[in-house]
Amino acid sequence: MERRKHTREFKLEAVRLIKERGVSVAQAARDLGVSDGLLHKWVKAFADDPAHAFPGHGQMKPEEAEIAQLRREVIRLKAERDILKKAAAYFAKESM
Protein backbone atom coordinates (compact mmCIF):
# COMPACT_ATOMS: atom_id res chain seq x y z
CA MET A 1 0.00 0.00 0.00
CA GLU A 2 1.45 3.34 -1.07
CA ARG A 3 1.66 6.15 1.43
CA ARG A 4 -0.52 9.13 0.54
CA LYS A 5 0.93 12.62 0.48
CA HIS A 6 -1.17 15.60 1.38
CA THR A 7 -0.41 19.14 0.32
CA ARG A 8 0.10 21.97 2.77
CA GLU A 9 -3.15 23.53 1.57
CA PHE A 10 -5.05 20.30 2.24
CA LYS A 11 -3.67 20.12 5.78
CA LEU A 12 -4.42 23.78 6.47
CA GLU A 13 -7.97 23.37 5.19
CA ALA A 14 -8.43 20.27 7.37
CA VAL A 15 -7.27 22.22 10.44
CA ARG A 16 -9.55 25.16 9.51
CA LEU A 17 -12.46 22.75 9.22
CA ILE A 18 -11.94 21.71 12.84
CA LYS A 19 -10.89 25.05 14.37
CA GLU A 20 -13.10 27.54 12.57
CA ARG A 21 -16.14 25.52 11.56
CA GLY A 22 -16.32 23.41 14.70
CA VAL A 23 -16.41 20.04 12.95
CA SER A 24 -15.32 17.19 15.21
CA VAL A 25 -12.01 15.52 14.51
CA ALA A 26 -13.73 12.17 13.99
CA GLN A 27 -16.20 13.62 11.47
CA ALA A 28 -13.51 15.56 9.62
CA ALA A 29 -11.31 12.46 9.47
CA ARG A 30 -14.16 10.43 7.95
CA ASP A 31 -15.00 13.18 5.45
CA LEU A 32 -11.40 13.68 4.38
CA GLY A 33 -10.41 10.02 4.38
CA VAL A 34 -7.60 10.31 6.92
CA SER A 35 -7.13 8.83 10.36
CA ASP A 36 -8.15 10.62 13.56
CA GLY A 37 -4.58 10.40 14.85
CA LEU A 38 -3.15 12.06 11.75
CA LEU A 39 -5.68 14.85 11.97
CA HIS A 40 -4.83 15.39 15.67
CA LYS A 41 -1.15 15.56 14.67
CA TRP A 42 -1.91 18.25 12.06
CA VAL A 43 -3.94 20.30 14.55
CA LYS A 44 -1.11 20.10 17.11
CA ALA A 45 1.54 21.02 14.52
CA PHE A 46 -0.51 24.04 13.48
CA ALA A 47 -1.12 25.09 17.09
CA ASP A 48 2.61 24.84 17.91
CA ASP A 49 3.80 27.04 15.04
CA PRO A 50 1.15 28.29 12.59
CA ALA A 51 3.56 30.20 10.36
CA HIS A 52 5.88 27.24 9.78
CA ALA A 53 3.46 24.33 10.05
CA PHE A 54 3.66 21.77 7.25
CA PRO A 55 6.82 23.04 5.54
CA GLY A 56 6.66 20.38 2.84
CA HIS A 57 9.08 17.89 1.38
CA GLY A 58 12.62 19.18 1.24
CA GLN A 59 11.83 22.35 3.14
CA MET A 60 12.79 22.97 6.73
CA LYS A 61 11.75 25.31 9.45
CA PRO A 62 14.22 28.18 9.89
CA GLU A 63 15.67 26.65 13.07
CA GLU A 64 16.20 23.28 11.37
CA ALA A 65 17.85 24.96 8.36
CA GLU A 66 20.21 26.85 10.66
CA ILE A 67 21.12 23.66 12.54
CA ALA A 68 21.83 21.85 9.26
CA GLN A 69 24.00 24.75 8.06
CA LEU A 70 25.92 24.80 11.36
CA ARG A 71 26.50 21.05 11.19
CA ARG A 72 27.95 21.41 7.68
CA GLU A 73 30.20 24.20 8.93
CA VAL A 74 31.41 22.07 11.86
CA ILE A 75 32.34 19.26 9.44
CA ARG A 76 34.24 21.72 7.22
CA LEU A 77 36.07 23.26 10.17
CA LYS A 78 37.08 19.85 11.54
CA ALA A 79 38.50 18.93 8.13
CA GLU A 80 40.47 22.19 8.01
CA ARG A 81 41.77 21.58 11.55
CA ASP A 82 42.90 18.07 10.64
CA ILE A 83 44.74 19.34 7.56
CA LEU A 84 46.50 22.00 9.63
CA LYS A 85 47.50 19.43 12.26
CA LYS A 86 49.04 17.21 9.58
CA ALA A 87 50.84 20.17 8.00
CA ALA A 88 52.22 21.27 11.37
CA ALA A 89 53.46 17.76 12.12
CA TYR A 90 55.06 17.51 8.65
CA PHE A 91 56.88 20.82 8.97
CA ALA A 92 57.96 20.05 12.54
CA LYS A 93 59.64 16.82 11.32
CA GLU A 94 61.24 18.60 8.38
CA SER A 95 62.89 21.30 10.51
CA MET A 96 64.66 18.75 12.73
N, CA, C and O atoms as a GROMACS GRO file, in nm:
protein
  384
    1MET      N    1   0.083  -0.118   0.000
    1MET     CA    2   0.000   0.000   0.000
    1MET      C    3   0.088   0.125   0.000
    1MET      O    4   0.177   0.139   0.084
    2GLU      N    5   0.064   0.214  -0.095
    2GLU     CA    6   0.145   0.334  -0.107
    2GLU      C    7   0.099   0.440  -0.008
    2GLU      O    8  -0.020   0.457   0.018
    3ARG      N    9   0.195   0.510   0.046
    3ARG     CA   10   0.166   0.614   0.143
    3ARG      C   11   0.115   0.738   0.070
    3ARG      O   12   0.176   0.782  -0.028
    4ARG      N   13   0.005   0.794   0.117
    4ARG     CA   14  -0.052   0.913   0.054
    4ARG      C   15   0.020   1.037   0.102
    4ARG      O   16   0.064   1.044   0.217
    5LYS      N   17   0.032   1.134   0.013
    5LYS     CA   18   0.093   1.262   0.048
    5LYS      C   19  -0.013   1.369   0.036
    5LYS      O   20  -0.088   1.375  -0.061
    6HIS      N   21  -0.019   1.453   0.136
    6HIS     CA   22  -0.117   1.560   0.138
    6HIS      C   23  -0.044   1.694   0.127
    6HIS      O   24   0.061   1.714   0.188
    7THR      N   25  -0.102   1.783   0.050
    7THR     CA   26  -0.041   1.914   0.032
    7THR      C   27  -0.058   1.999   0.158
    7THR      O   28  -0.140   1.969   0.245
    8ARG      N   29   0.020   2.104   0.165
    8ARG     CA   30   0.010   2.197   0.277
    8ARG      C   31  -0.129   2.259   0.282
    8ARG      O   32  -0.187   2.276   0.389
    9GLU      N   33  -0.182   2.292   0.165
    9GLU     CA   34  -0.315   2.353   0.157
    9GLU      C   35  -0.422   2.258   0.210
    9GLU      O   36  -0.514   2.300   0.280
   10PHE      N   37  -0.409   2.130   0.177
   10PHE     CA   38  -0.505   2.030   0.224
   10PHE      C   39  -0.502   2.023   0.377
   10PHE      O   40  -0.606   2.019   0.442
   11LYS      N   41  -0.382   2.020   0.433
   11LYS     CA   42  -0.367   2.012   0.578
   11LYS      C   43  -0.422   2.138   0.646
   11LYS      O   44  -0.491   2.129   0.748
   12LEU      N   45  -0.391   2.254   0.589
   12LEU     CA   46  -0.442   2.378   0.647
   12LEU      C   47  -0.595   2.383   0.641
   12LEU      O   48  -0.659   2.427   0.736
   13GLU      N   49  -0.652   2.338   0.531
   13GLU     CA   50  -0.797   2.337   0.519
   13GLU      C   51  -0.859   2.238   0.618
   13GLU      O   52  -0.965   2.265   0.674
   14ALA      N   53  -0.793   2.125   0.640
   14ALA     CA   54  -0.843   2.027   0.737
   14ALA      C   55  -0.842   2.087   0.878
   14ALA      O   56  -0.937   2.068   0.954
   15VAL      N   57  -0.736   2.159   0.912
   15VAL     CA   58  -0.727   2.222   1.044
   15VAL      C   59  -0.833   2.332   1.057
   15VAL      O   60  -0.896   2.345   1.161
   16ARG      N   61  -0.852   2.411   0.949
   16ARG     CA   62  -0.955   2.516   0.951
   16ARG      C   63  -1.094   2.457   0.971
   16ARG      O   64  -1.177   2.514   1.042
   17LEU      N   65  -1.117   2.343   0.909
   17LEU     CA   66  -1.246   2.275   0.922
   17LEU      C   67  -1.277   2.246   1.068
   17LEU      O   68  -1.391   2.262   1.112
   18ILE      N   69  -1.176   2.205   1.142
   18ILE     CA   70  -1.194   2.172   1.284
   18ILE      C   71  -1.198   2.297   1.370
   18ILE      O   72  -1.288   2.313   1.453
   19LYS      N   73  -1.102   2.387   1.350
   19LYS     CA   74  -1.089   2.505   1.437
   19LYS      C   75  -1.198   2.610   1.412
   19LYS      O   76  -1.259   2.659   1.507
   20GLU      N   77  -1.221   2.643   1.287
   20GLU     CA   78  -1.310   2.754   1.257
   20GLU      C   79  -1.456   2.712   1.240
   20GLU      O   80  -1.547   2.785   1.278
   21ARG      N   81  -1.476   2.595   1.182
   21ARG     CA   82  -1.614   2.552   1.156
   21ARG      C   83  -1.671   2.462   1.265
   21ARG      O   84  -1.790   2.432   1.266
   22GLY      N   85  -1.585   2.420   1.357
   22GLY     CA   86  -1.632   2.342   1.470
   22GLY      C   87  -1.667   2.197   1.440
   22GLY      O   88  -1.739   2.133   1.517
   23VAL      N   89  -1.617   2.144   1.329
   23VAL     CA   90  -1.641   2.004   1.295
   23VAL      C   91  -1.555   1.918   1.387
   23VAL      O   92  -1.440   1.952   1.415
   24SER      N   93  -1.610   1.807   1.432
   24SER     CA   94  -1.532   1.719   1.521
   24SER      C   95  -1.419   1.654   1.442
   24SER      O   96  -1.426   1.639   1.320
   25VAL      N   97  -1.316   1.616   1.514
   25VAL     CA   98  -1.201   1.552   1.451
   25VAL      C   99  -1.244   1.422   1.385
   25VAL      O  100  -1.203   1.392   1.273
   26ALA      N  101  -1.327   1.346   1.454
   26ALA     CA  102  -1.372   1.217   1.399
   26ALA      C  103  -1.451   1.238   1.269
   26ALA      O  104  -1.430   1.165   1.172
   27GLN      N  105  -1.540   1.336   1.267
   27GLN     CA  106  -1.620   1.362   1.147
   27GLN      C  107  -1.531   1.412   1.033
   27GLN      O  108  -1.545   1.367   0.919
   28ALA      N  109  -1.442   1.503   1.064
   28ALA     CA  110  -1.351   1.556   0.962
   28ALA      C  111  -1.263   1.446   0.905
   28ALA      O  112  -1.239   1.441   0.785
   29ALA      N  113  -1.215   1.357   0.992
   29ALA     CA  114  -1.131   1.246   0.947
   29ALA      C  115  -1.209   1.156   0.851
   29ALA      O  116  -1.157   1.115   0.747
   30ARG      N  117  -1.334   1.126   0.885
   30ARG     CA  118  -1.416   1.043   0.795
   30ARG      C  119  -1.438   1.114   0.662
   30ARG      O  120  -1.425   1.053   0.556
   31ASP      N  121  -1.472   1.242   0.667
   31ASP     CA  122  -1.500   1.318   0.545
   31ASP      C  123  -1.378   1.330   0.454
   31ASP      O  124  -1.390   1.325   0.332
   32LEU      N  125  -1.262   1.347   0.515
   32LEU     CA  126  -1.140   1.368   0.438
   32LEU      C  127  -1.067   1.239   0.403
   32LEU      O  128  -0.976   1.239   0.320
   33GLY      N  129  -1.105   1.130   0.466
   33GLY     CA  130  -1.041   1.002   0.438
   33GLY      C  131  -0.904   0.986   0.500
   33GLY      O  132  -0.816   0.921   0.444
   34VAL      N  133  -0.886   1.046   0.618
   34VAL     CA  134  -0.760   1.031   0.692
   34VAL      C  135  -0.792   0.980   0.831
   34VAL      O  136  -0.908   0.980   0.873
   35SER      N  137  -0.690   0.936   0.902
   35SER     CA  138  -0.713   0.883   1.036
   35SER      C  139  -0.728   0.996   1.138
   35SER      O  140  -0.680   1.108   1.117
   36ASP      N  141  -0.797   0.964   1.247
   36ASP     CA  142  -0.815   1.062   1.356
   36ASP      C  143  -0.679   1.107   1.410
   36ASP      O  144  -0.656   1.225   1.434
   37GLY      N  145  -0.589   1.010   1.429
   37GLY     CA  146  -0.458   1.040   1.485
   37GLY      C  147  -0.379   1.136   1.397
   37GLY      O  148  -0.313   1.227   1.448
   38LEU      N  149  -0.386   1.117   1.267
   38LEU     CA  150  -0.315   1.206   1.176
   38LEU      C  151  -0.373   1.346   1.182
   38LEU      O  152  -0.299   1.445   1.180
   39LEU      N  153  -0.503   1.355   1.189
   39LEU     CA  154  -0.568   1.485   1.197
   39LEU      C  155  -0.532   1.556   1.329
   39LEU      O  156  -0.510   1.677   1.330
   40HIS      N  157  -0.526   1.482   1.439
   40HIS     CA  158  -0.483   1.539   1.567
   40HIS      C  159  -0.339   1.591   1.556
   40HIS      O  160  -0.307   1.697   1.609
   41LYS      N  161  -0.254   1.516   1.486
   41LYS     CA  162  -0.115   1.556   1.467
   41LYS      C  163  -0.107   1.687   1.389
   41LYS      O  164  -0.027   1.775   1.422
   42TRP      N  165  -0.189   1.702   1.285
   42TRP     CA  166  -0.191   1.825   1.206
   42TRP      C  167  -0.238   1.943   1.290
   42TRP      O  168  -0.181   2.052   1.282
   43VAL      N  169  -0.341   1.922   1.370
   43VAL     CA  170  -0.394   2.030   1.455
   43VAL      C  171  -0.288   2.074   1.555
   43VAL      O  172  -0.271   2.193   1.578
   44LYS      N  173  -0.217   1.978   1.614
   44LYS     CA  174  -0.111   2.010   1.711
   44LYS      C  175   0.004   2.084   1.643
   44LYS      O  176   0.056   2.182   1.697
   45ALA      N  177   0.045   2.037   1.525
   45ALA     CA  178   0.154   2.102   1.452
   45ALA      C  179   0.118   2.247   1.419
   45ALA      O  180   0.202   2.336   1.428
   46PHE      N  181  -0.007   2.270   1.380
   46PHE     CA  182  -0.051   2.404   1.348
   46PHE      C  183  -0.057   2.491   1.474
   46PHE      O  184  -0.021   2.608   1.470
   47ALA      N  185  -0.103   2.433   1.584
   47ALA     CA  186  -0.112   2.508   1.709
   47ALA      C  187   0.027   2.546   1.761
   47ALA      O  188   0.045   2.654   1.817
   48ASP      N  189   0.125   2.458   1.743
   48ASP     CA  190   0.261   2.484   1.791
   48ASP      C  191   0.329   2.599   1.717
   48ASP      O  192   0.395   2.682   1.778
   49ASP      N  193   0.311   2.603   1.584
   49ASP     CA  194   0.380   2.704   1.504
   49ASP      C  195   0.302   2.727   1.374
   49ASP      O  196   0.337   2.668   1.272
   50PRO      N  197   0.200   2.810   1.377
   50PRO     CA  198   0.115   2.828   1.259
   50PRO      C  199   0.190   2.877   1.134
   50PRO      O  200   0.158   2.835   1.023
   51ALA      N  201   0.286   2.964   1.152
   51ALA     CA  202   0.356   3.020   1.036
   51ALA      C  203   0.442   2.918   0.964
   51ALA      O  204   0.459   2.925   0.842
   52HIS      N  205   0.497   2.821   1.039
   52HIS     CA  206   0.588   2.724   0.978
   52HIS      C  207   0.533   2.582   0.981
   52HIS      O  208   0.609   2.487   0.964
   53ALA      N  209   0.404   2.567   1.003
   53ALA     CA  210   0.346   2.433   1.006
   53ALA      C  211   0.345   2.376   0.864
   53ALA      O  212   0.321   2.449   0.767
   54PHE      N  213   0.370   2.250   0.853
   54PHE     CA  214   0.366   2.177   0.725
   54PHE      C  215   0.460   2.238   0.621
   54PHE      O  216   0.414   2.285   0.518
   55PRO      N  217   0.590   2.239   0.647
   55PRO     CA  218   0.682   2.304   0.554
   55PRO      C  219   0.694   2.234   0.420
   55PRO      O  220   0.734   2.297   0.322
   56GLY      N  221   0.660   2.107   0.412
   56GLY     CA  222   0.666   2.038   0.284
   56GLY      C  223   0.794   1.960   0.266
   56GLY      O  224   0.890   1.975   0.342
   57HIS      N  225   0.794   1.876   0.165
   57HIS     CA  226   0.908   1.789   0.138
   57HIS      C  227   1.028   1.872   0.095
   57HIS      O  228   1.019   1.954   0.003
   58GLY      N  229   1.140   1.849   0.160
   58GLY     CA  230   1.262   1.918   0.124
   58GLY      C  231   1.275   2.058   0.181
   58GLY      O  232   1.376   2.124   0.160
   59GLN      N  233   1.177   2.103   0.253
   59GLN     CA  234   1.183   2.235   0.314
   59GLN      C  235   1.190   2.218   0.464
   59GLN      O  236   1.131   2.126   0.521
   60MET      N  237   1.263   2.307   0.528
   60MET     CA  238   1.279   2.297   0.672
   60MET      C  239   1.232   2.425   0.738
   60MET      O  240   1.224   2.531   0.676
   61LYS      N  241   1.203   2.412   0.866
   61LYS     CA  242   1.175   2.531   0.946
   61LYS      C  243   1.305   2.609   0.956
   61LYS      O  244   1.412   2.550   0.942
   62PRO      N  245   1.299   2.738   0.981
   62PRO     CA  246   1.422   2.818   0.989
   62PRO      C  247   1.522   2.765   1.090
   62PRO      O  248   1.643   2.766   1.064
   63GLU      N  249   1.474   2.717   1.206
   63GLU     CA  250   1.567   2.665   1.307
   63GLU      C  251   1.636   2.538   1.256
   63GLU      O  252   1.756   2.520   1.278
   64GLU      N  253   1.562   2.452   1.189
   64GLU     CA  254   1.620   2.328   1.137
   64GLU      C  255   1.722   2.358   1.027
   64GLU      O  256   1.826   2.293   1.020
   65ALA      N  257   1.693   2.457   0.942
   65ALA     CA  258   1.785   2.496   0.836
   65ALA      C  259   1.915   2.550   0.896
   65ALA      O  260   2.024   2.521   0.847
   66GLU      N  261   1.902   2.630   1.002
   66GLU     CA  262   2.021   2.685   1.066
   66GLU      C  263   2.105   2.574   1.129
   66GLU      O  264   2.228   2.576   1.119
   67ILE      N  265   2.040   2.479   1.193
   67ILE     CA  266   2.112   2.366   1.254
   67ILE      C  267   2.185   2.286   1.148
   67ILE      O  268   2.301   2.249   1.167
   68ALA      N  269   2.119   2.260   1.035
   68ALA     CA  270   2.183   2.185   0.927
   68ALA      C  271   2.304   2.262   0.872
   68ALA      O  272   2.408   2.202   0.846
   69GLN      N  273   2.290   2.394   0.856
   69GLN     CA  274   2.400   2.475   0.806
   69GLN      C  275   2.517   2.474   0.906
   69GLN      O  276   2.632   2.466   0.865
   70LEU      N  277   2.487   2.482   1.034
   70LEU     CA  278   2.592   2.480   1.136
   70LEU      C  279   2.662   2.345   1.141
   70LEU      O  280   2.784   2.339   1.161
   71ARG      N  281   2.589   2.238   1.122
   71ARG     CA  282   2.650   2.105   1.119
   71ARG      C  283   2.746   2.092   1.002
   71ARG      O  284   2.855   2.036   1.015
   72ARG      N  285   2.705   2.144   0.884
   72ARG     CA  286   2.795   2.141   0.768
   72ARG      C  287   2.921   2.222   0.795
   72ARG      O  288   3.030   2.181   0.756
   73GLU      N  289   2.905   2.336   0.861
   73GLU     CA  290   3.020   2.420   0.894
   73GLU      C  291   3.114   2.350   0.992
   73GLU      O  292   3.236   2.360   0.978
   74VAL      N  293   3.058   2.280   1.090
   74VAL     CA  294   3.141   2.207   1.186
   74VAL      C  295   3.223   2.100   1.113
   74VAL      O  296   3.342   2.084   1.142
   75ILE      N  297   3.162   2.029   1.020
   75ILE     CA  298   3.234   1.926   0.944
   75ILE      C  299   3.349   1.989   0.865
   75ILE      O  300   3.460   1.936   0.863
   76ARG      N  301   3.321   2.104   0.800
   76ARG     CA  302   3.424   2.172   0.722
   76ARG      C  303   3.538   2.219   0.811
   76ARG      O  304   3.655   2.204   0.776
   77LEU      N  305   3.505   2.276   0.927
   77LEU     CA  306   3.607   2.326   1.017
   77LEU      C  307   3.692   2.214   1.075
   77LEU      O  308   3.813   2.231   1.093
   78LYS      N  309   3.631   2.100   1.104
   78LYS     CA  310   3.708   1.985   1.154
   78LYS      C  311   3.805   1.937   1.046
   78LYS      O  312   3.919   1.901   1.077
   79ALA      N  313   3.761   1.935   0.922
   79ALA     CA  314   3.850   1.893   0.813
   79ALA      C  315   3.967   1.990   0.800
   79ALA      O  316   4.081   1.947   0.782
   80GLU      N  317   3.940   2.120   0.808
   80GLU     CA  318   4.047   2.219   0.801
   80GLU      C  319   4.145   2.201   0.917
   80GLU      O  320   4.266   2.209   0.898
   81ARG      N  321   4.093   2.178   1.037
   81ARG     CA  322   4.177   2.158   1.155
   81ARG      C  323   4.268   2.038   1.136
   81ARG      O  324   4.387   2.043   1.167
   82ASP      N  325   4.211   1.929   1.084
   82ASP     CA  326   4.290   1.807   1.064
   82ASP      C  327   4.401   1.830   0.962
   82ASP      O  328   4.512   1.780   0.978
   83ILE      N  329   4.371   1.904   0.857
   83ILE     CA  330   4.474   1.934   0.756
   83ILE      C  331   4.585   2.017   0.819
   83ILE      O  332   4.703   1.991   0.794
   84LEU      N  333   4.549   2.115   0.899
   84LEU     CA  334   4.650   2.200   0.963
   84LEU      C  335   4.734   2.120   1.062
   84LEU      O  336   4.854   2.144   1.074
   85LYS      N  337   4.673   2.027   1.133
   85LYS     CA  338   4.750   1.943   1.226
   85LYS      C  339   4.853   1.861   1.150
   85LYS      O  340   4.969   1.851   1.192
   86LYS      N  341   4.811   1.802   1.039
   86LYS     CA  342   4.904   1.721   0.958
   86LYS      C  343   5.016   1.807   0.901
   86LYS      O  344   5.132   1.765   0.898
   87ALA      N  345   4.982   1.927   0.856
   87ALA     CA  346   5.084   2.017   0.800
   87ALA      C  347   5.183   2.058   0.909
   87ALA      O  348   5.303   2.062   0.885
   88ALA      N  349   5.133   2.088   1.027
   88ALA     CA  350   5.222   2.127   1.137
   88ALA      C  351   5.315   2.013   1.174
   88ALA      O  352   5.433   2.035   1.199
   89ALA      N  353   5.263   1.892   1.178
   89ALA     CA  354   5.346   1.776   1.212
   89ALA      C  355   5.451   1.753   1.102
   89ALA      O  356   5.566   1.721   1.133
   90TYR      N  357   5.414   1.770   0.977
   90TYR     CA  358   5.506   1.751   0.865
   90TYR      C  359   5.618   1.852   0.871
   90TYR      O  360   5.735   1.815   0.856
   91PHE      N  361   5.586   1.979   0.893
   91PHE     CA  362   5.688   2.082   0.897
   91PHE      C  363   5.773   2.073   1.023
   91PHE      O  364   5.889   2.113   1.020
   92ALA      N  365   5.718   2.022   1.132
   92ALA     CA  366   5.796   2.005   1.254
   92ALA      C  367   5.902   1.897   1.233
   92ALA      O  368   6.015   1.911   1.280
   93LYS      N  369   5.866   1.788   1.162
   93LYS     CA  370   5.964   1.682   1.132
   93LYS      C  371   6.069   1.731   1.036
   93LYS      O  372   6.186   1.694   1.049
   94GLU      N  373   6.032   1.812   0.941
   94GLU     CA  374   6.124   1.860   0.838
   94GLU      C  375   6.229   1.955   0.894
   94GLU      O  376   6.342   1.957   0.845
   95SER      N  377   6.195   2.033   0.994
   95SER     CA  378   6.289   2.130   1.051
   95SER      C  379   6.392   2.065   1.143
   95SER      O  380   6.492   2.128   1.177
   96MET      N  381   6.370   1.941   1.182
   96MET     CA  382   6.466   1.875   1.273
   96MET      C  383   6.586   1.825   1.201
   96MET      O  384   6.675   1.767   1.263
   0.00000   0.00000   0.00000
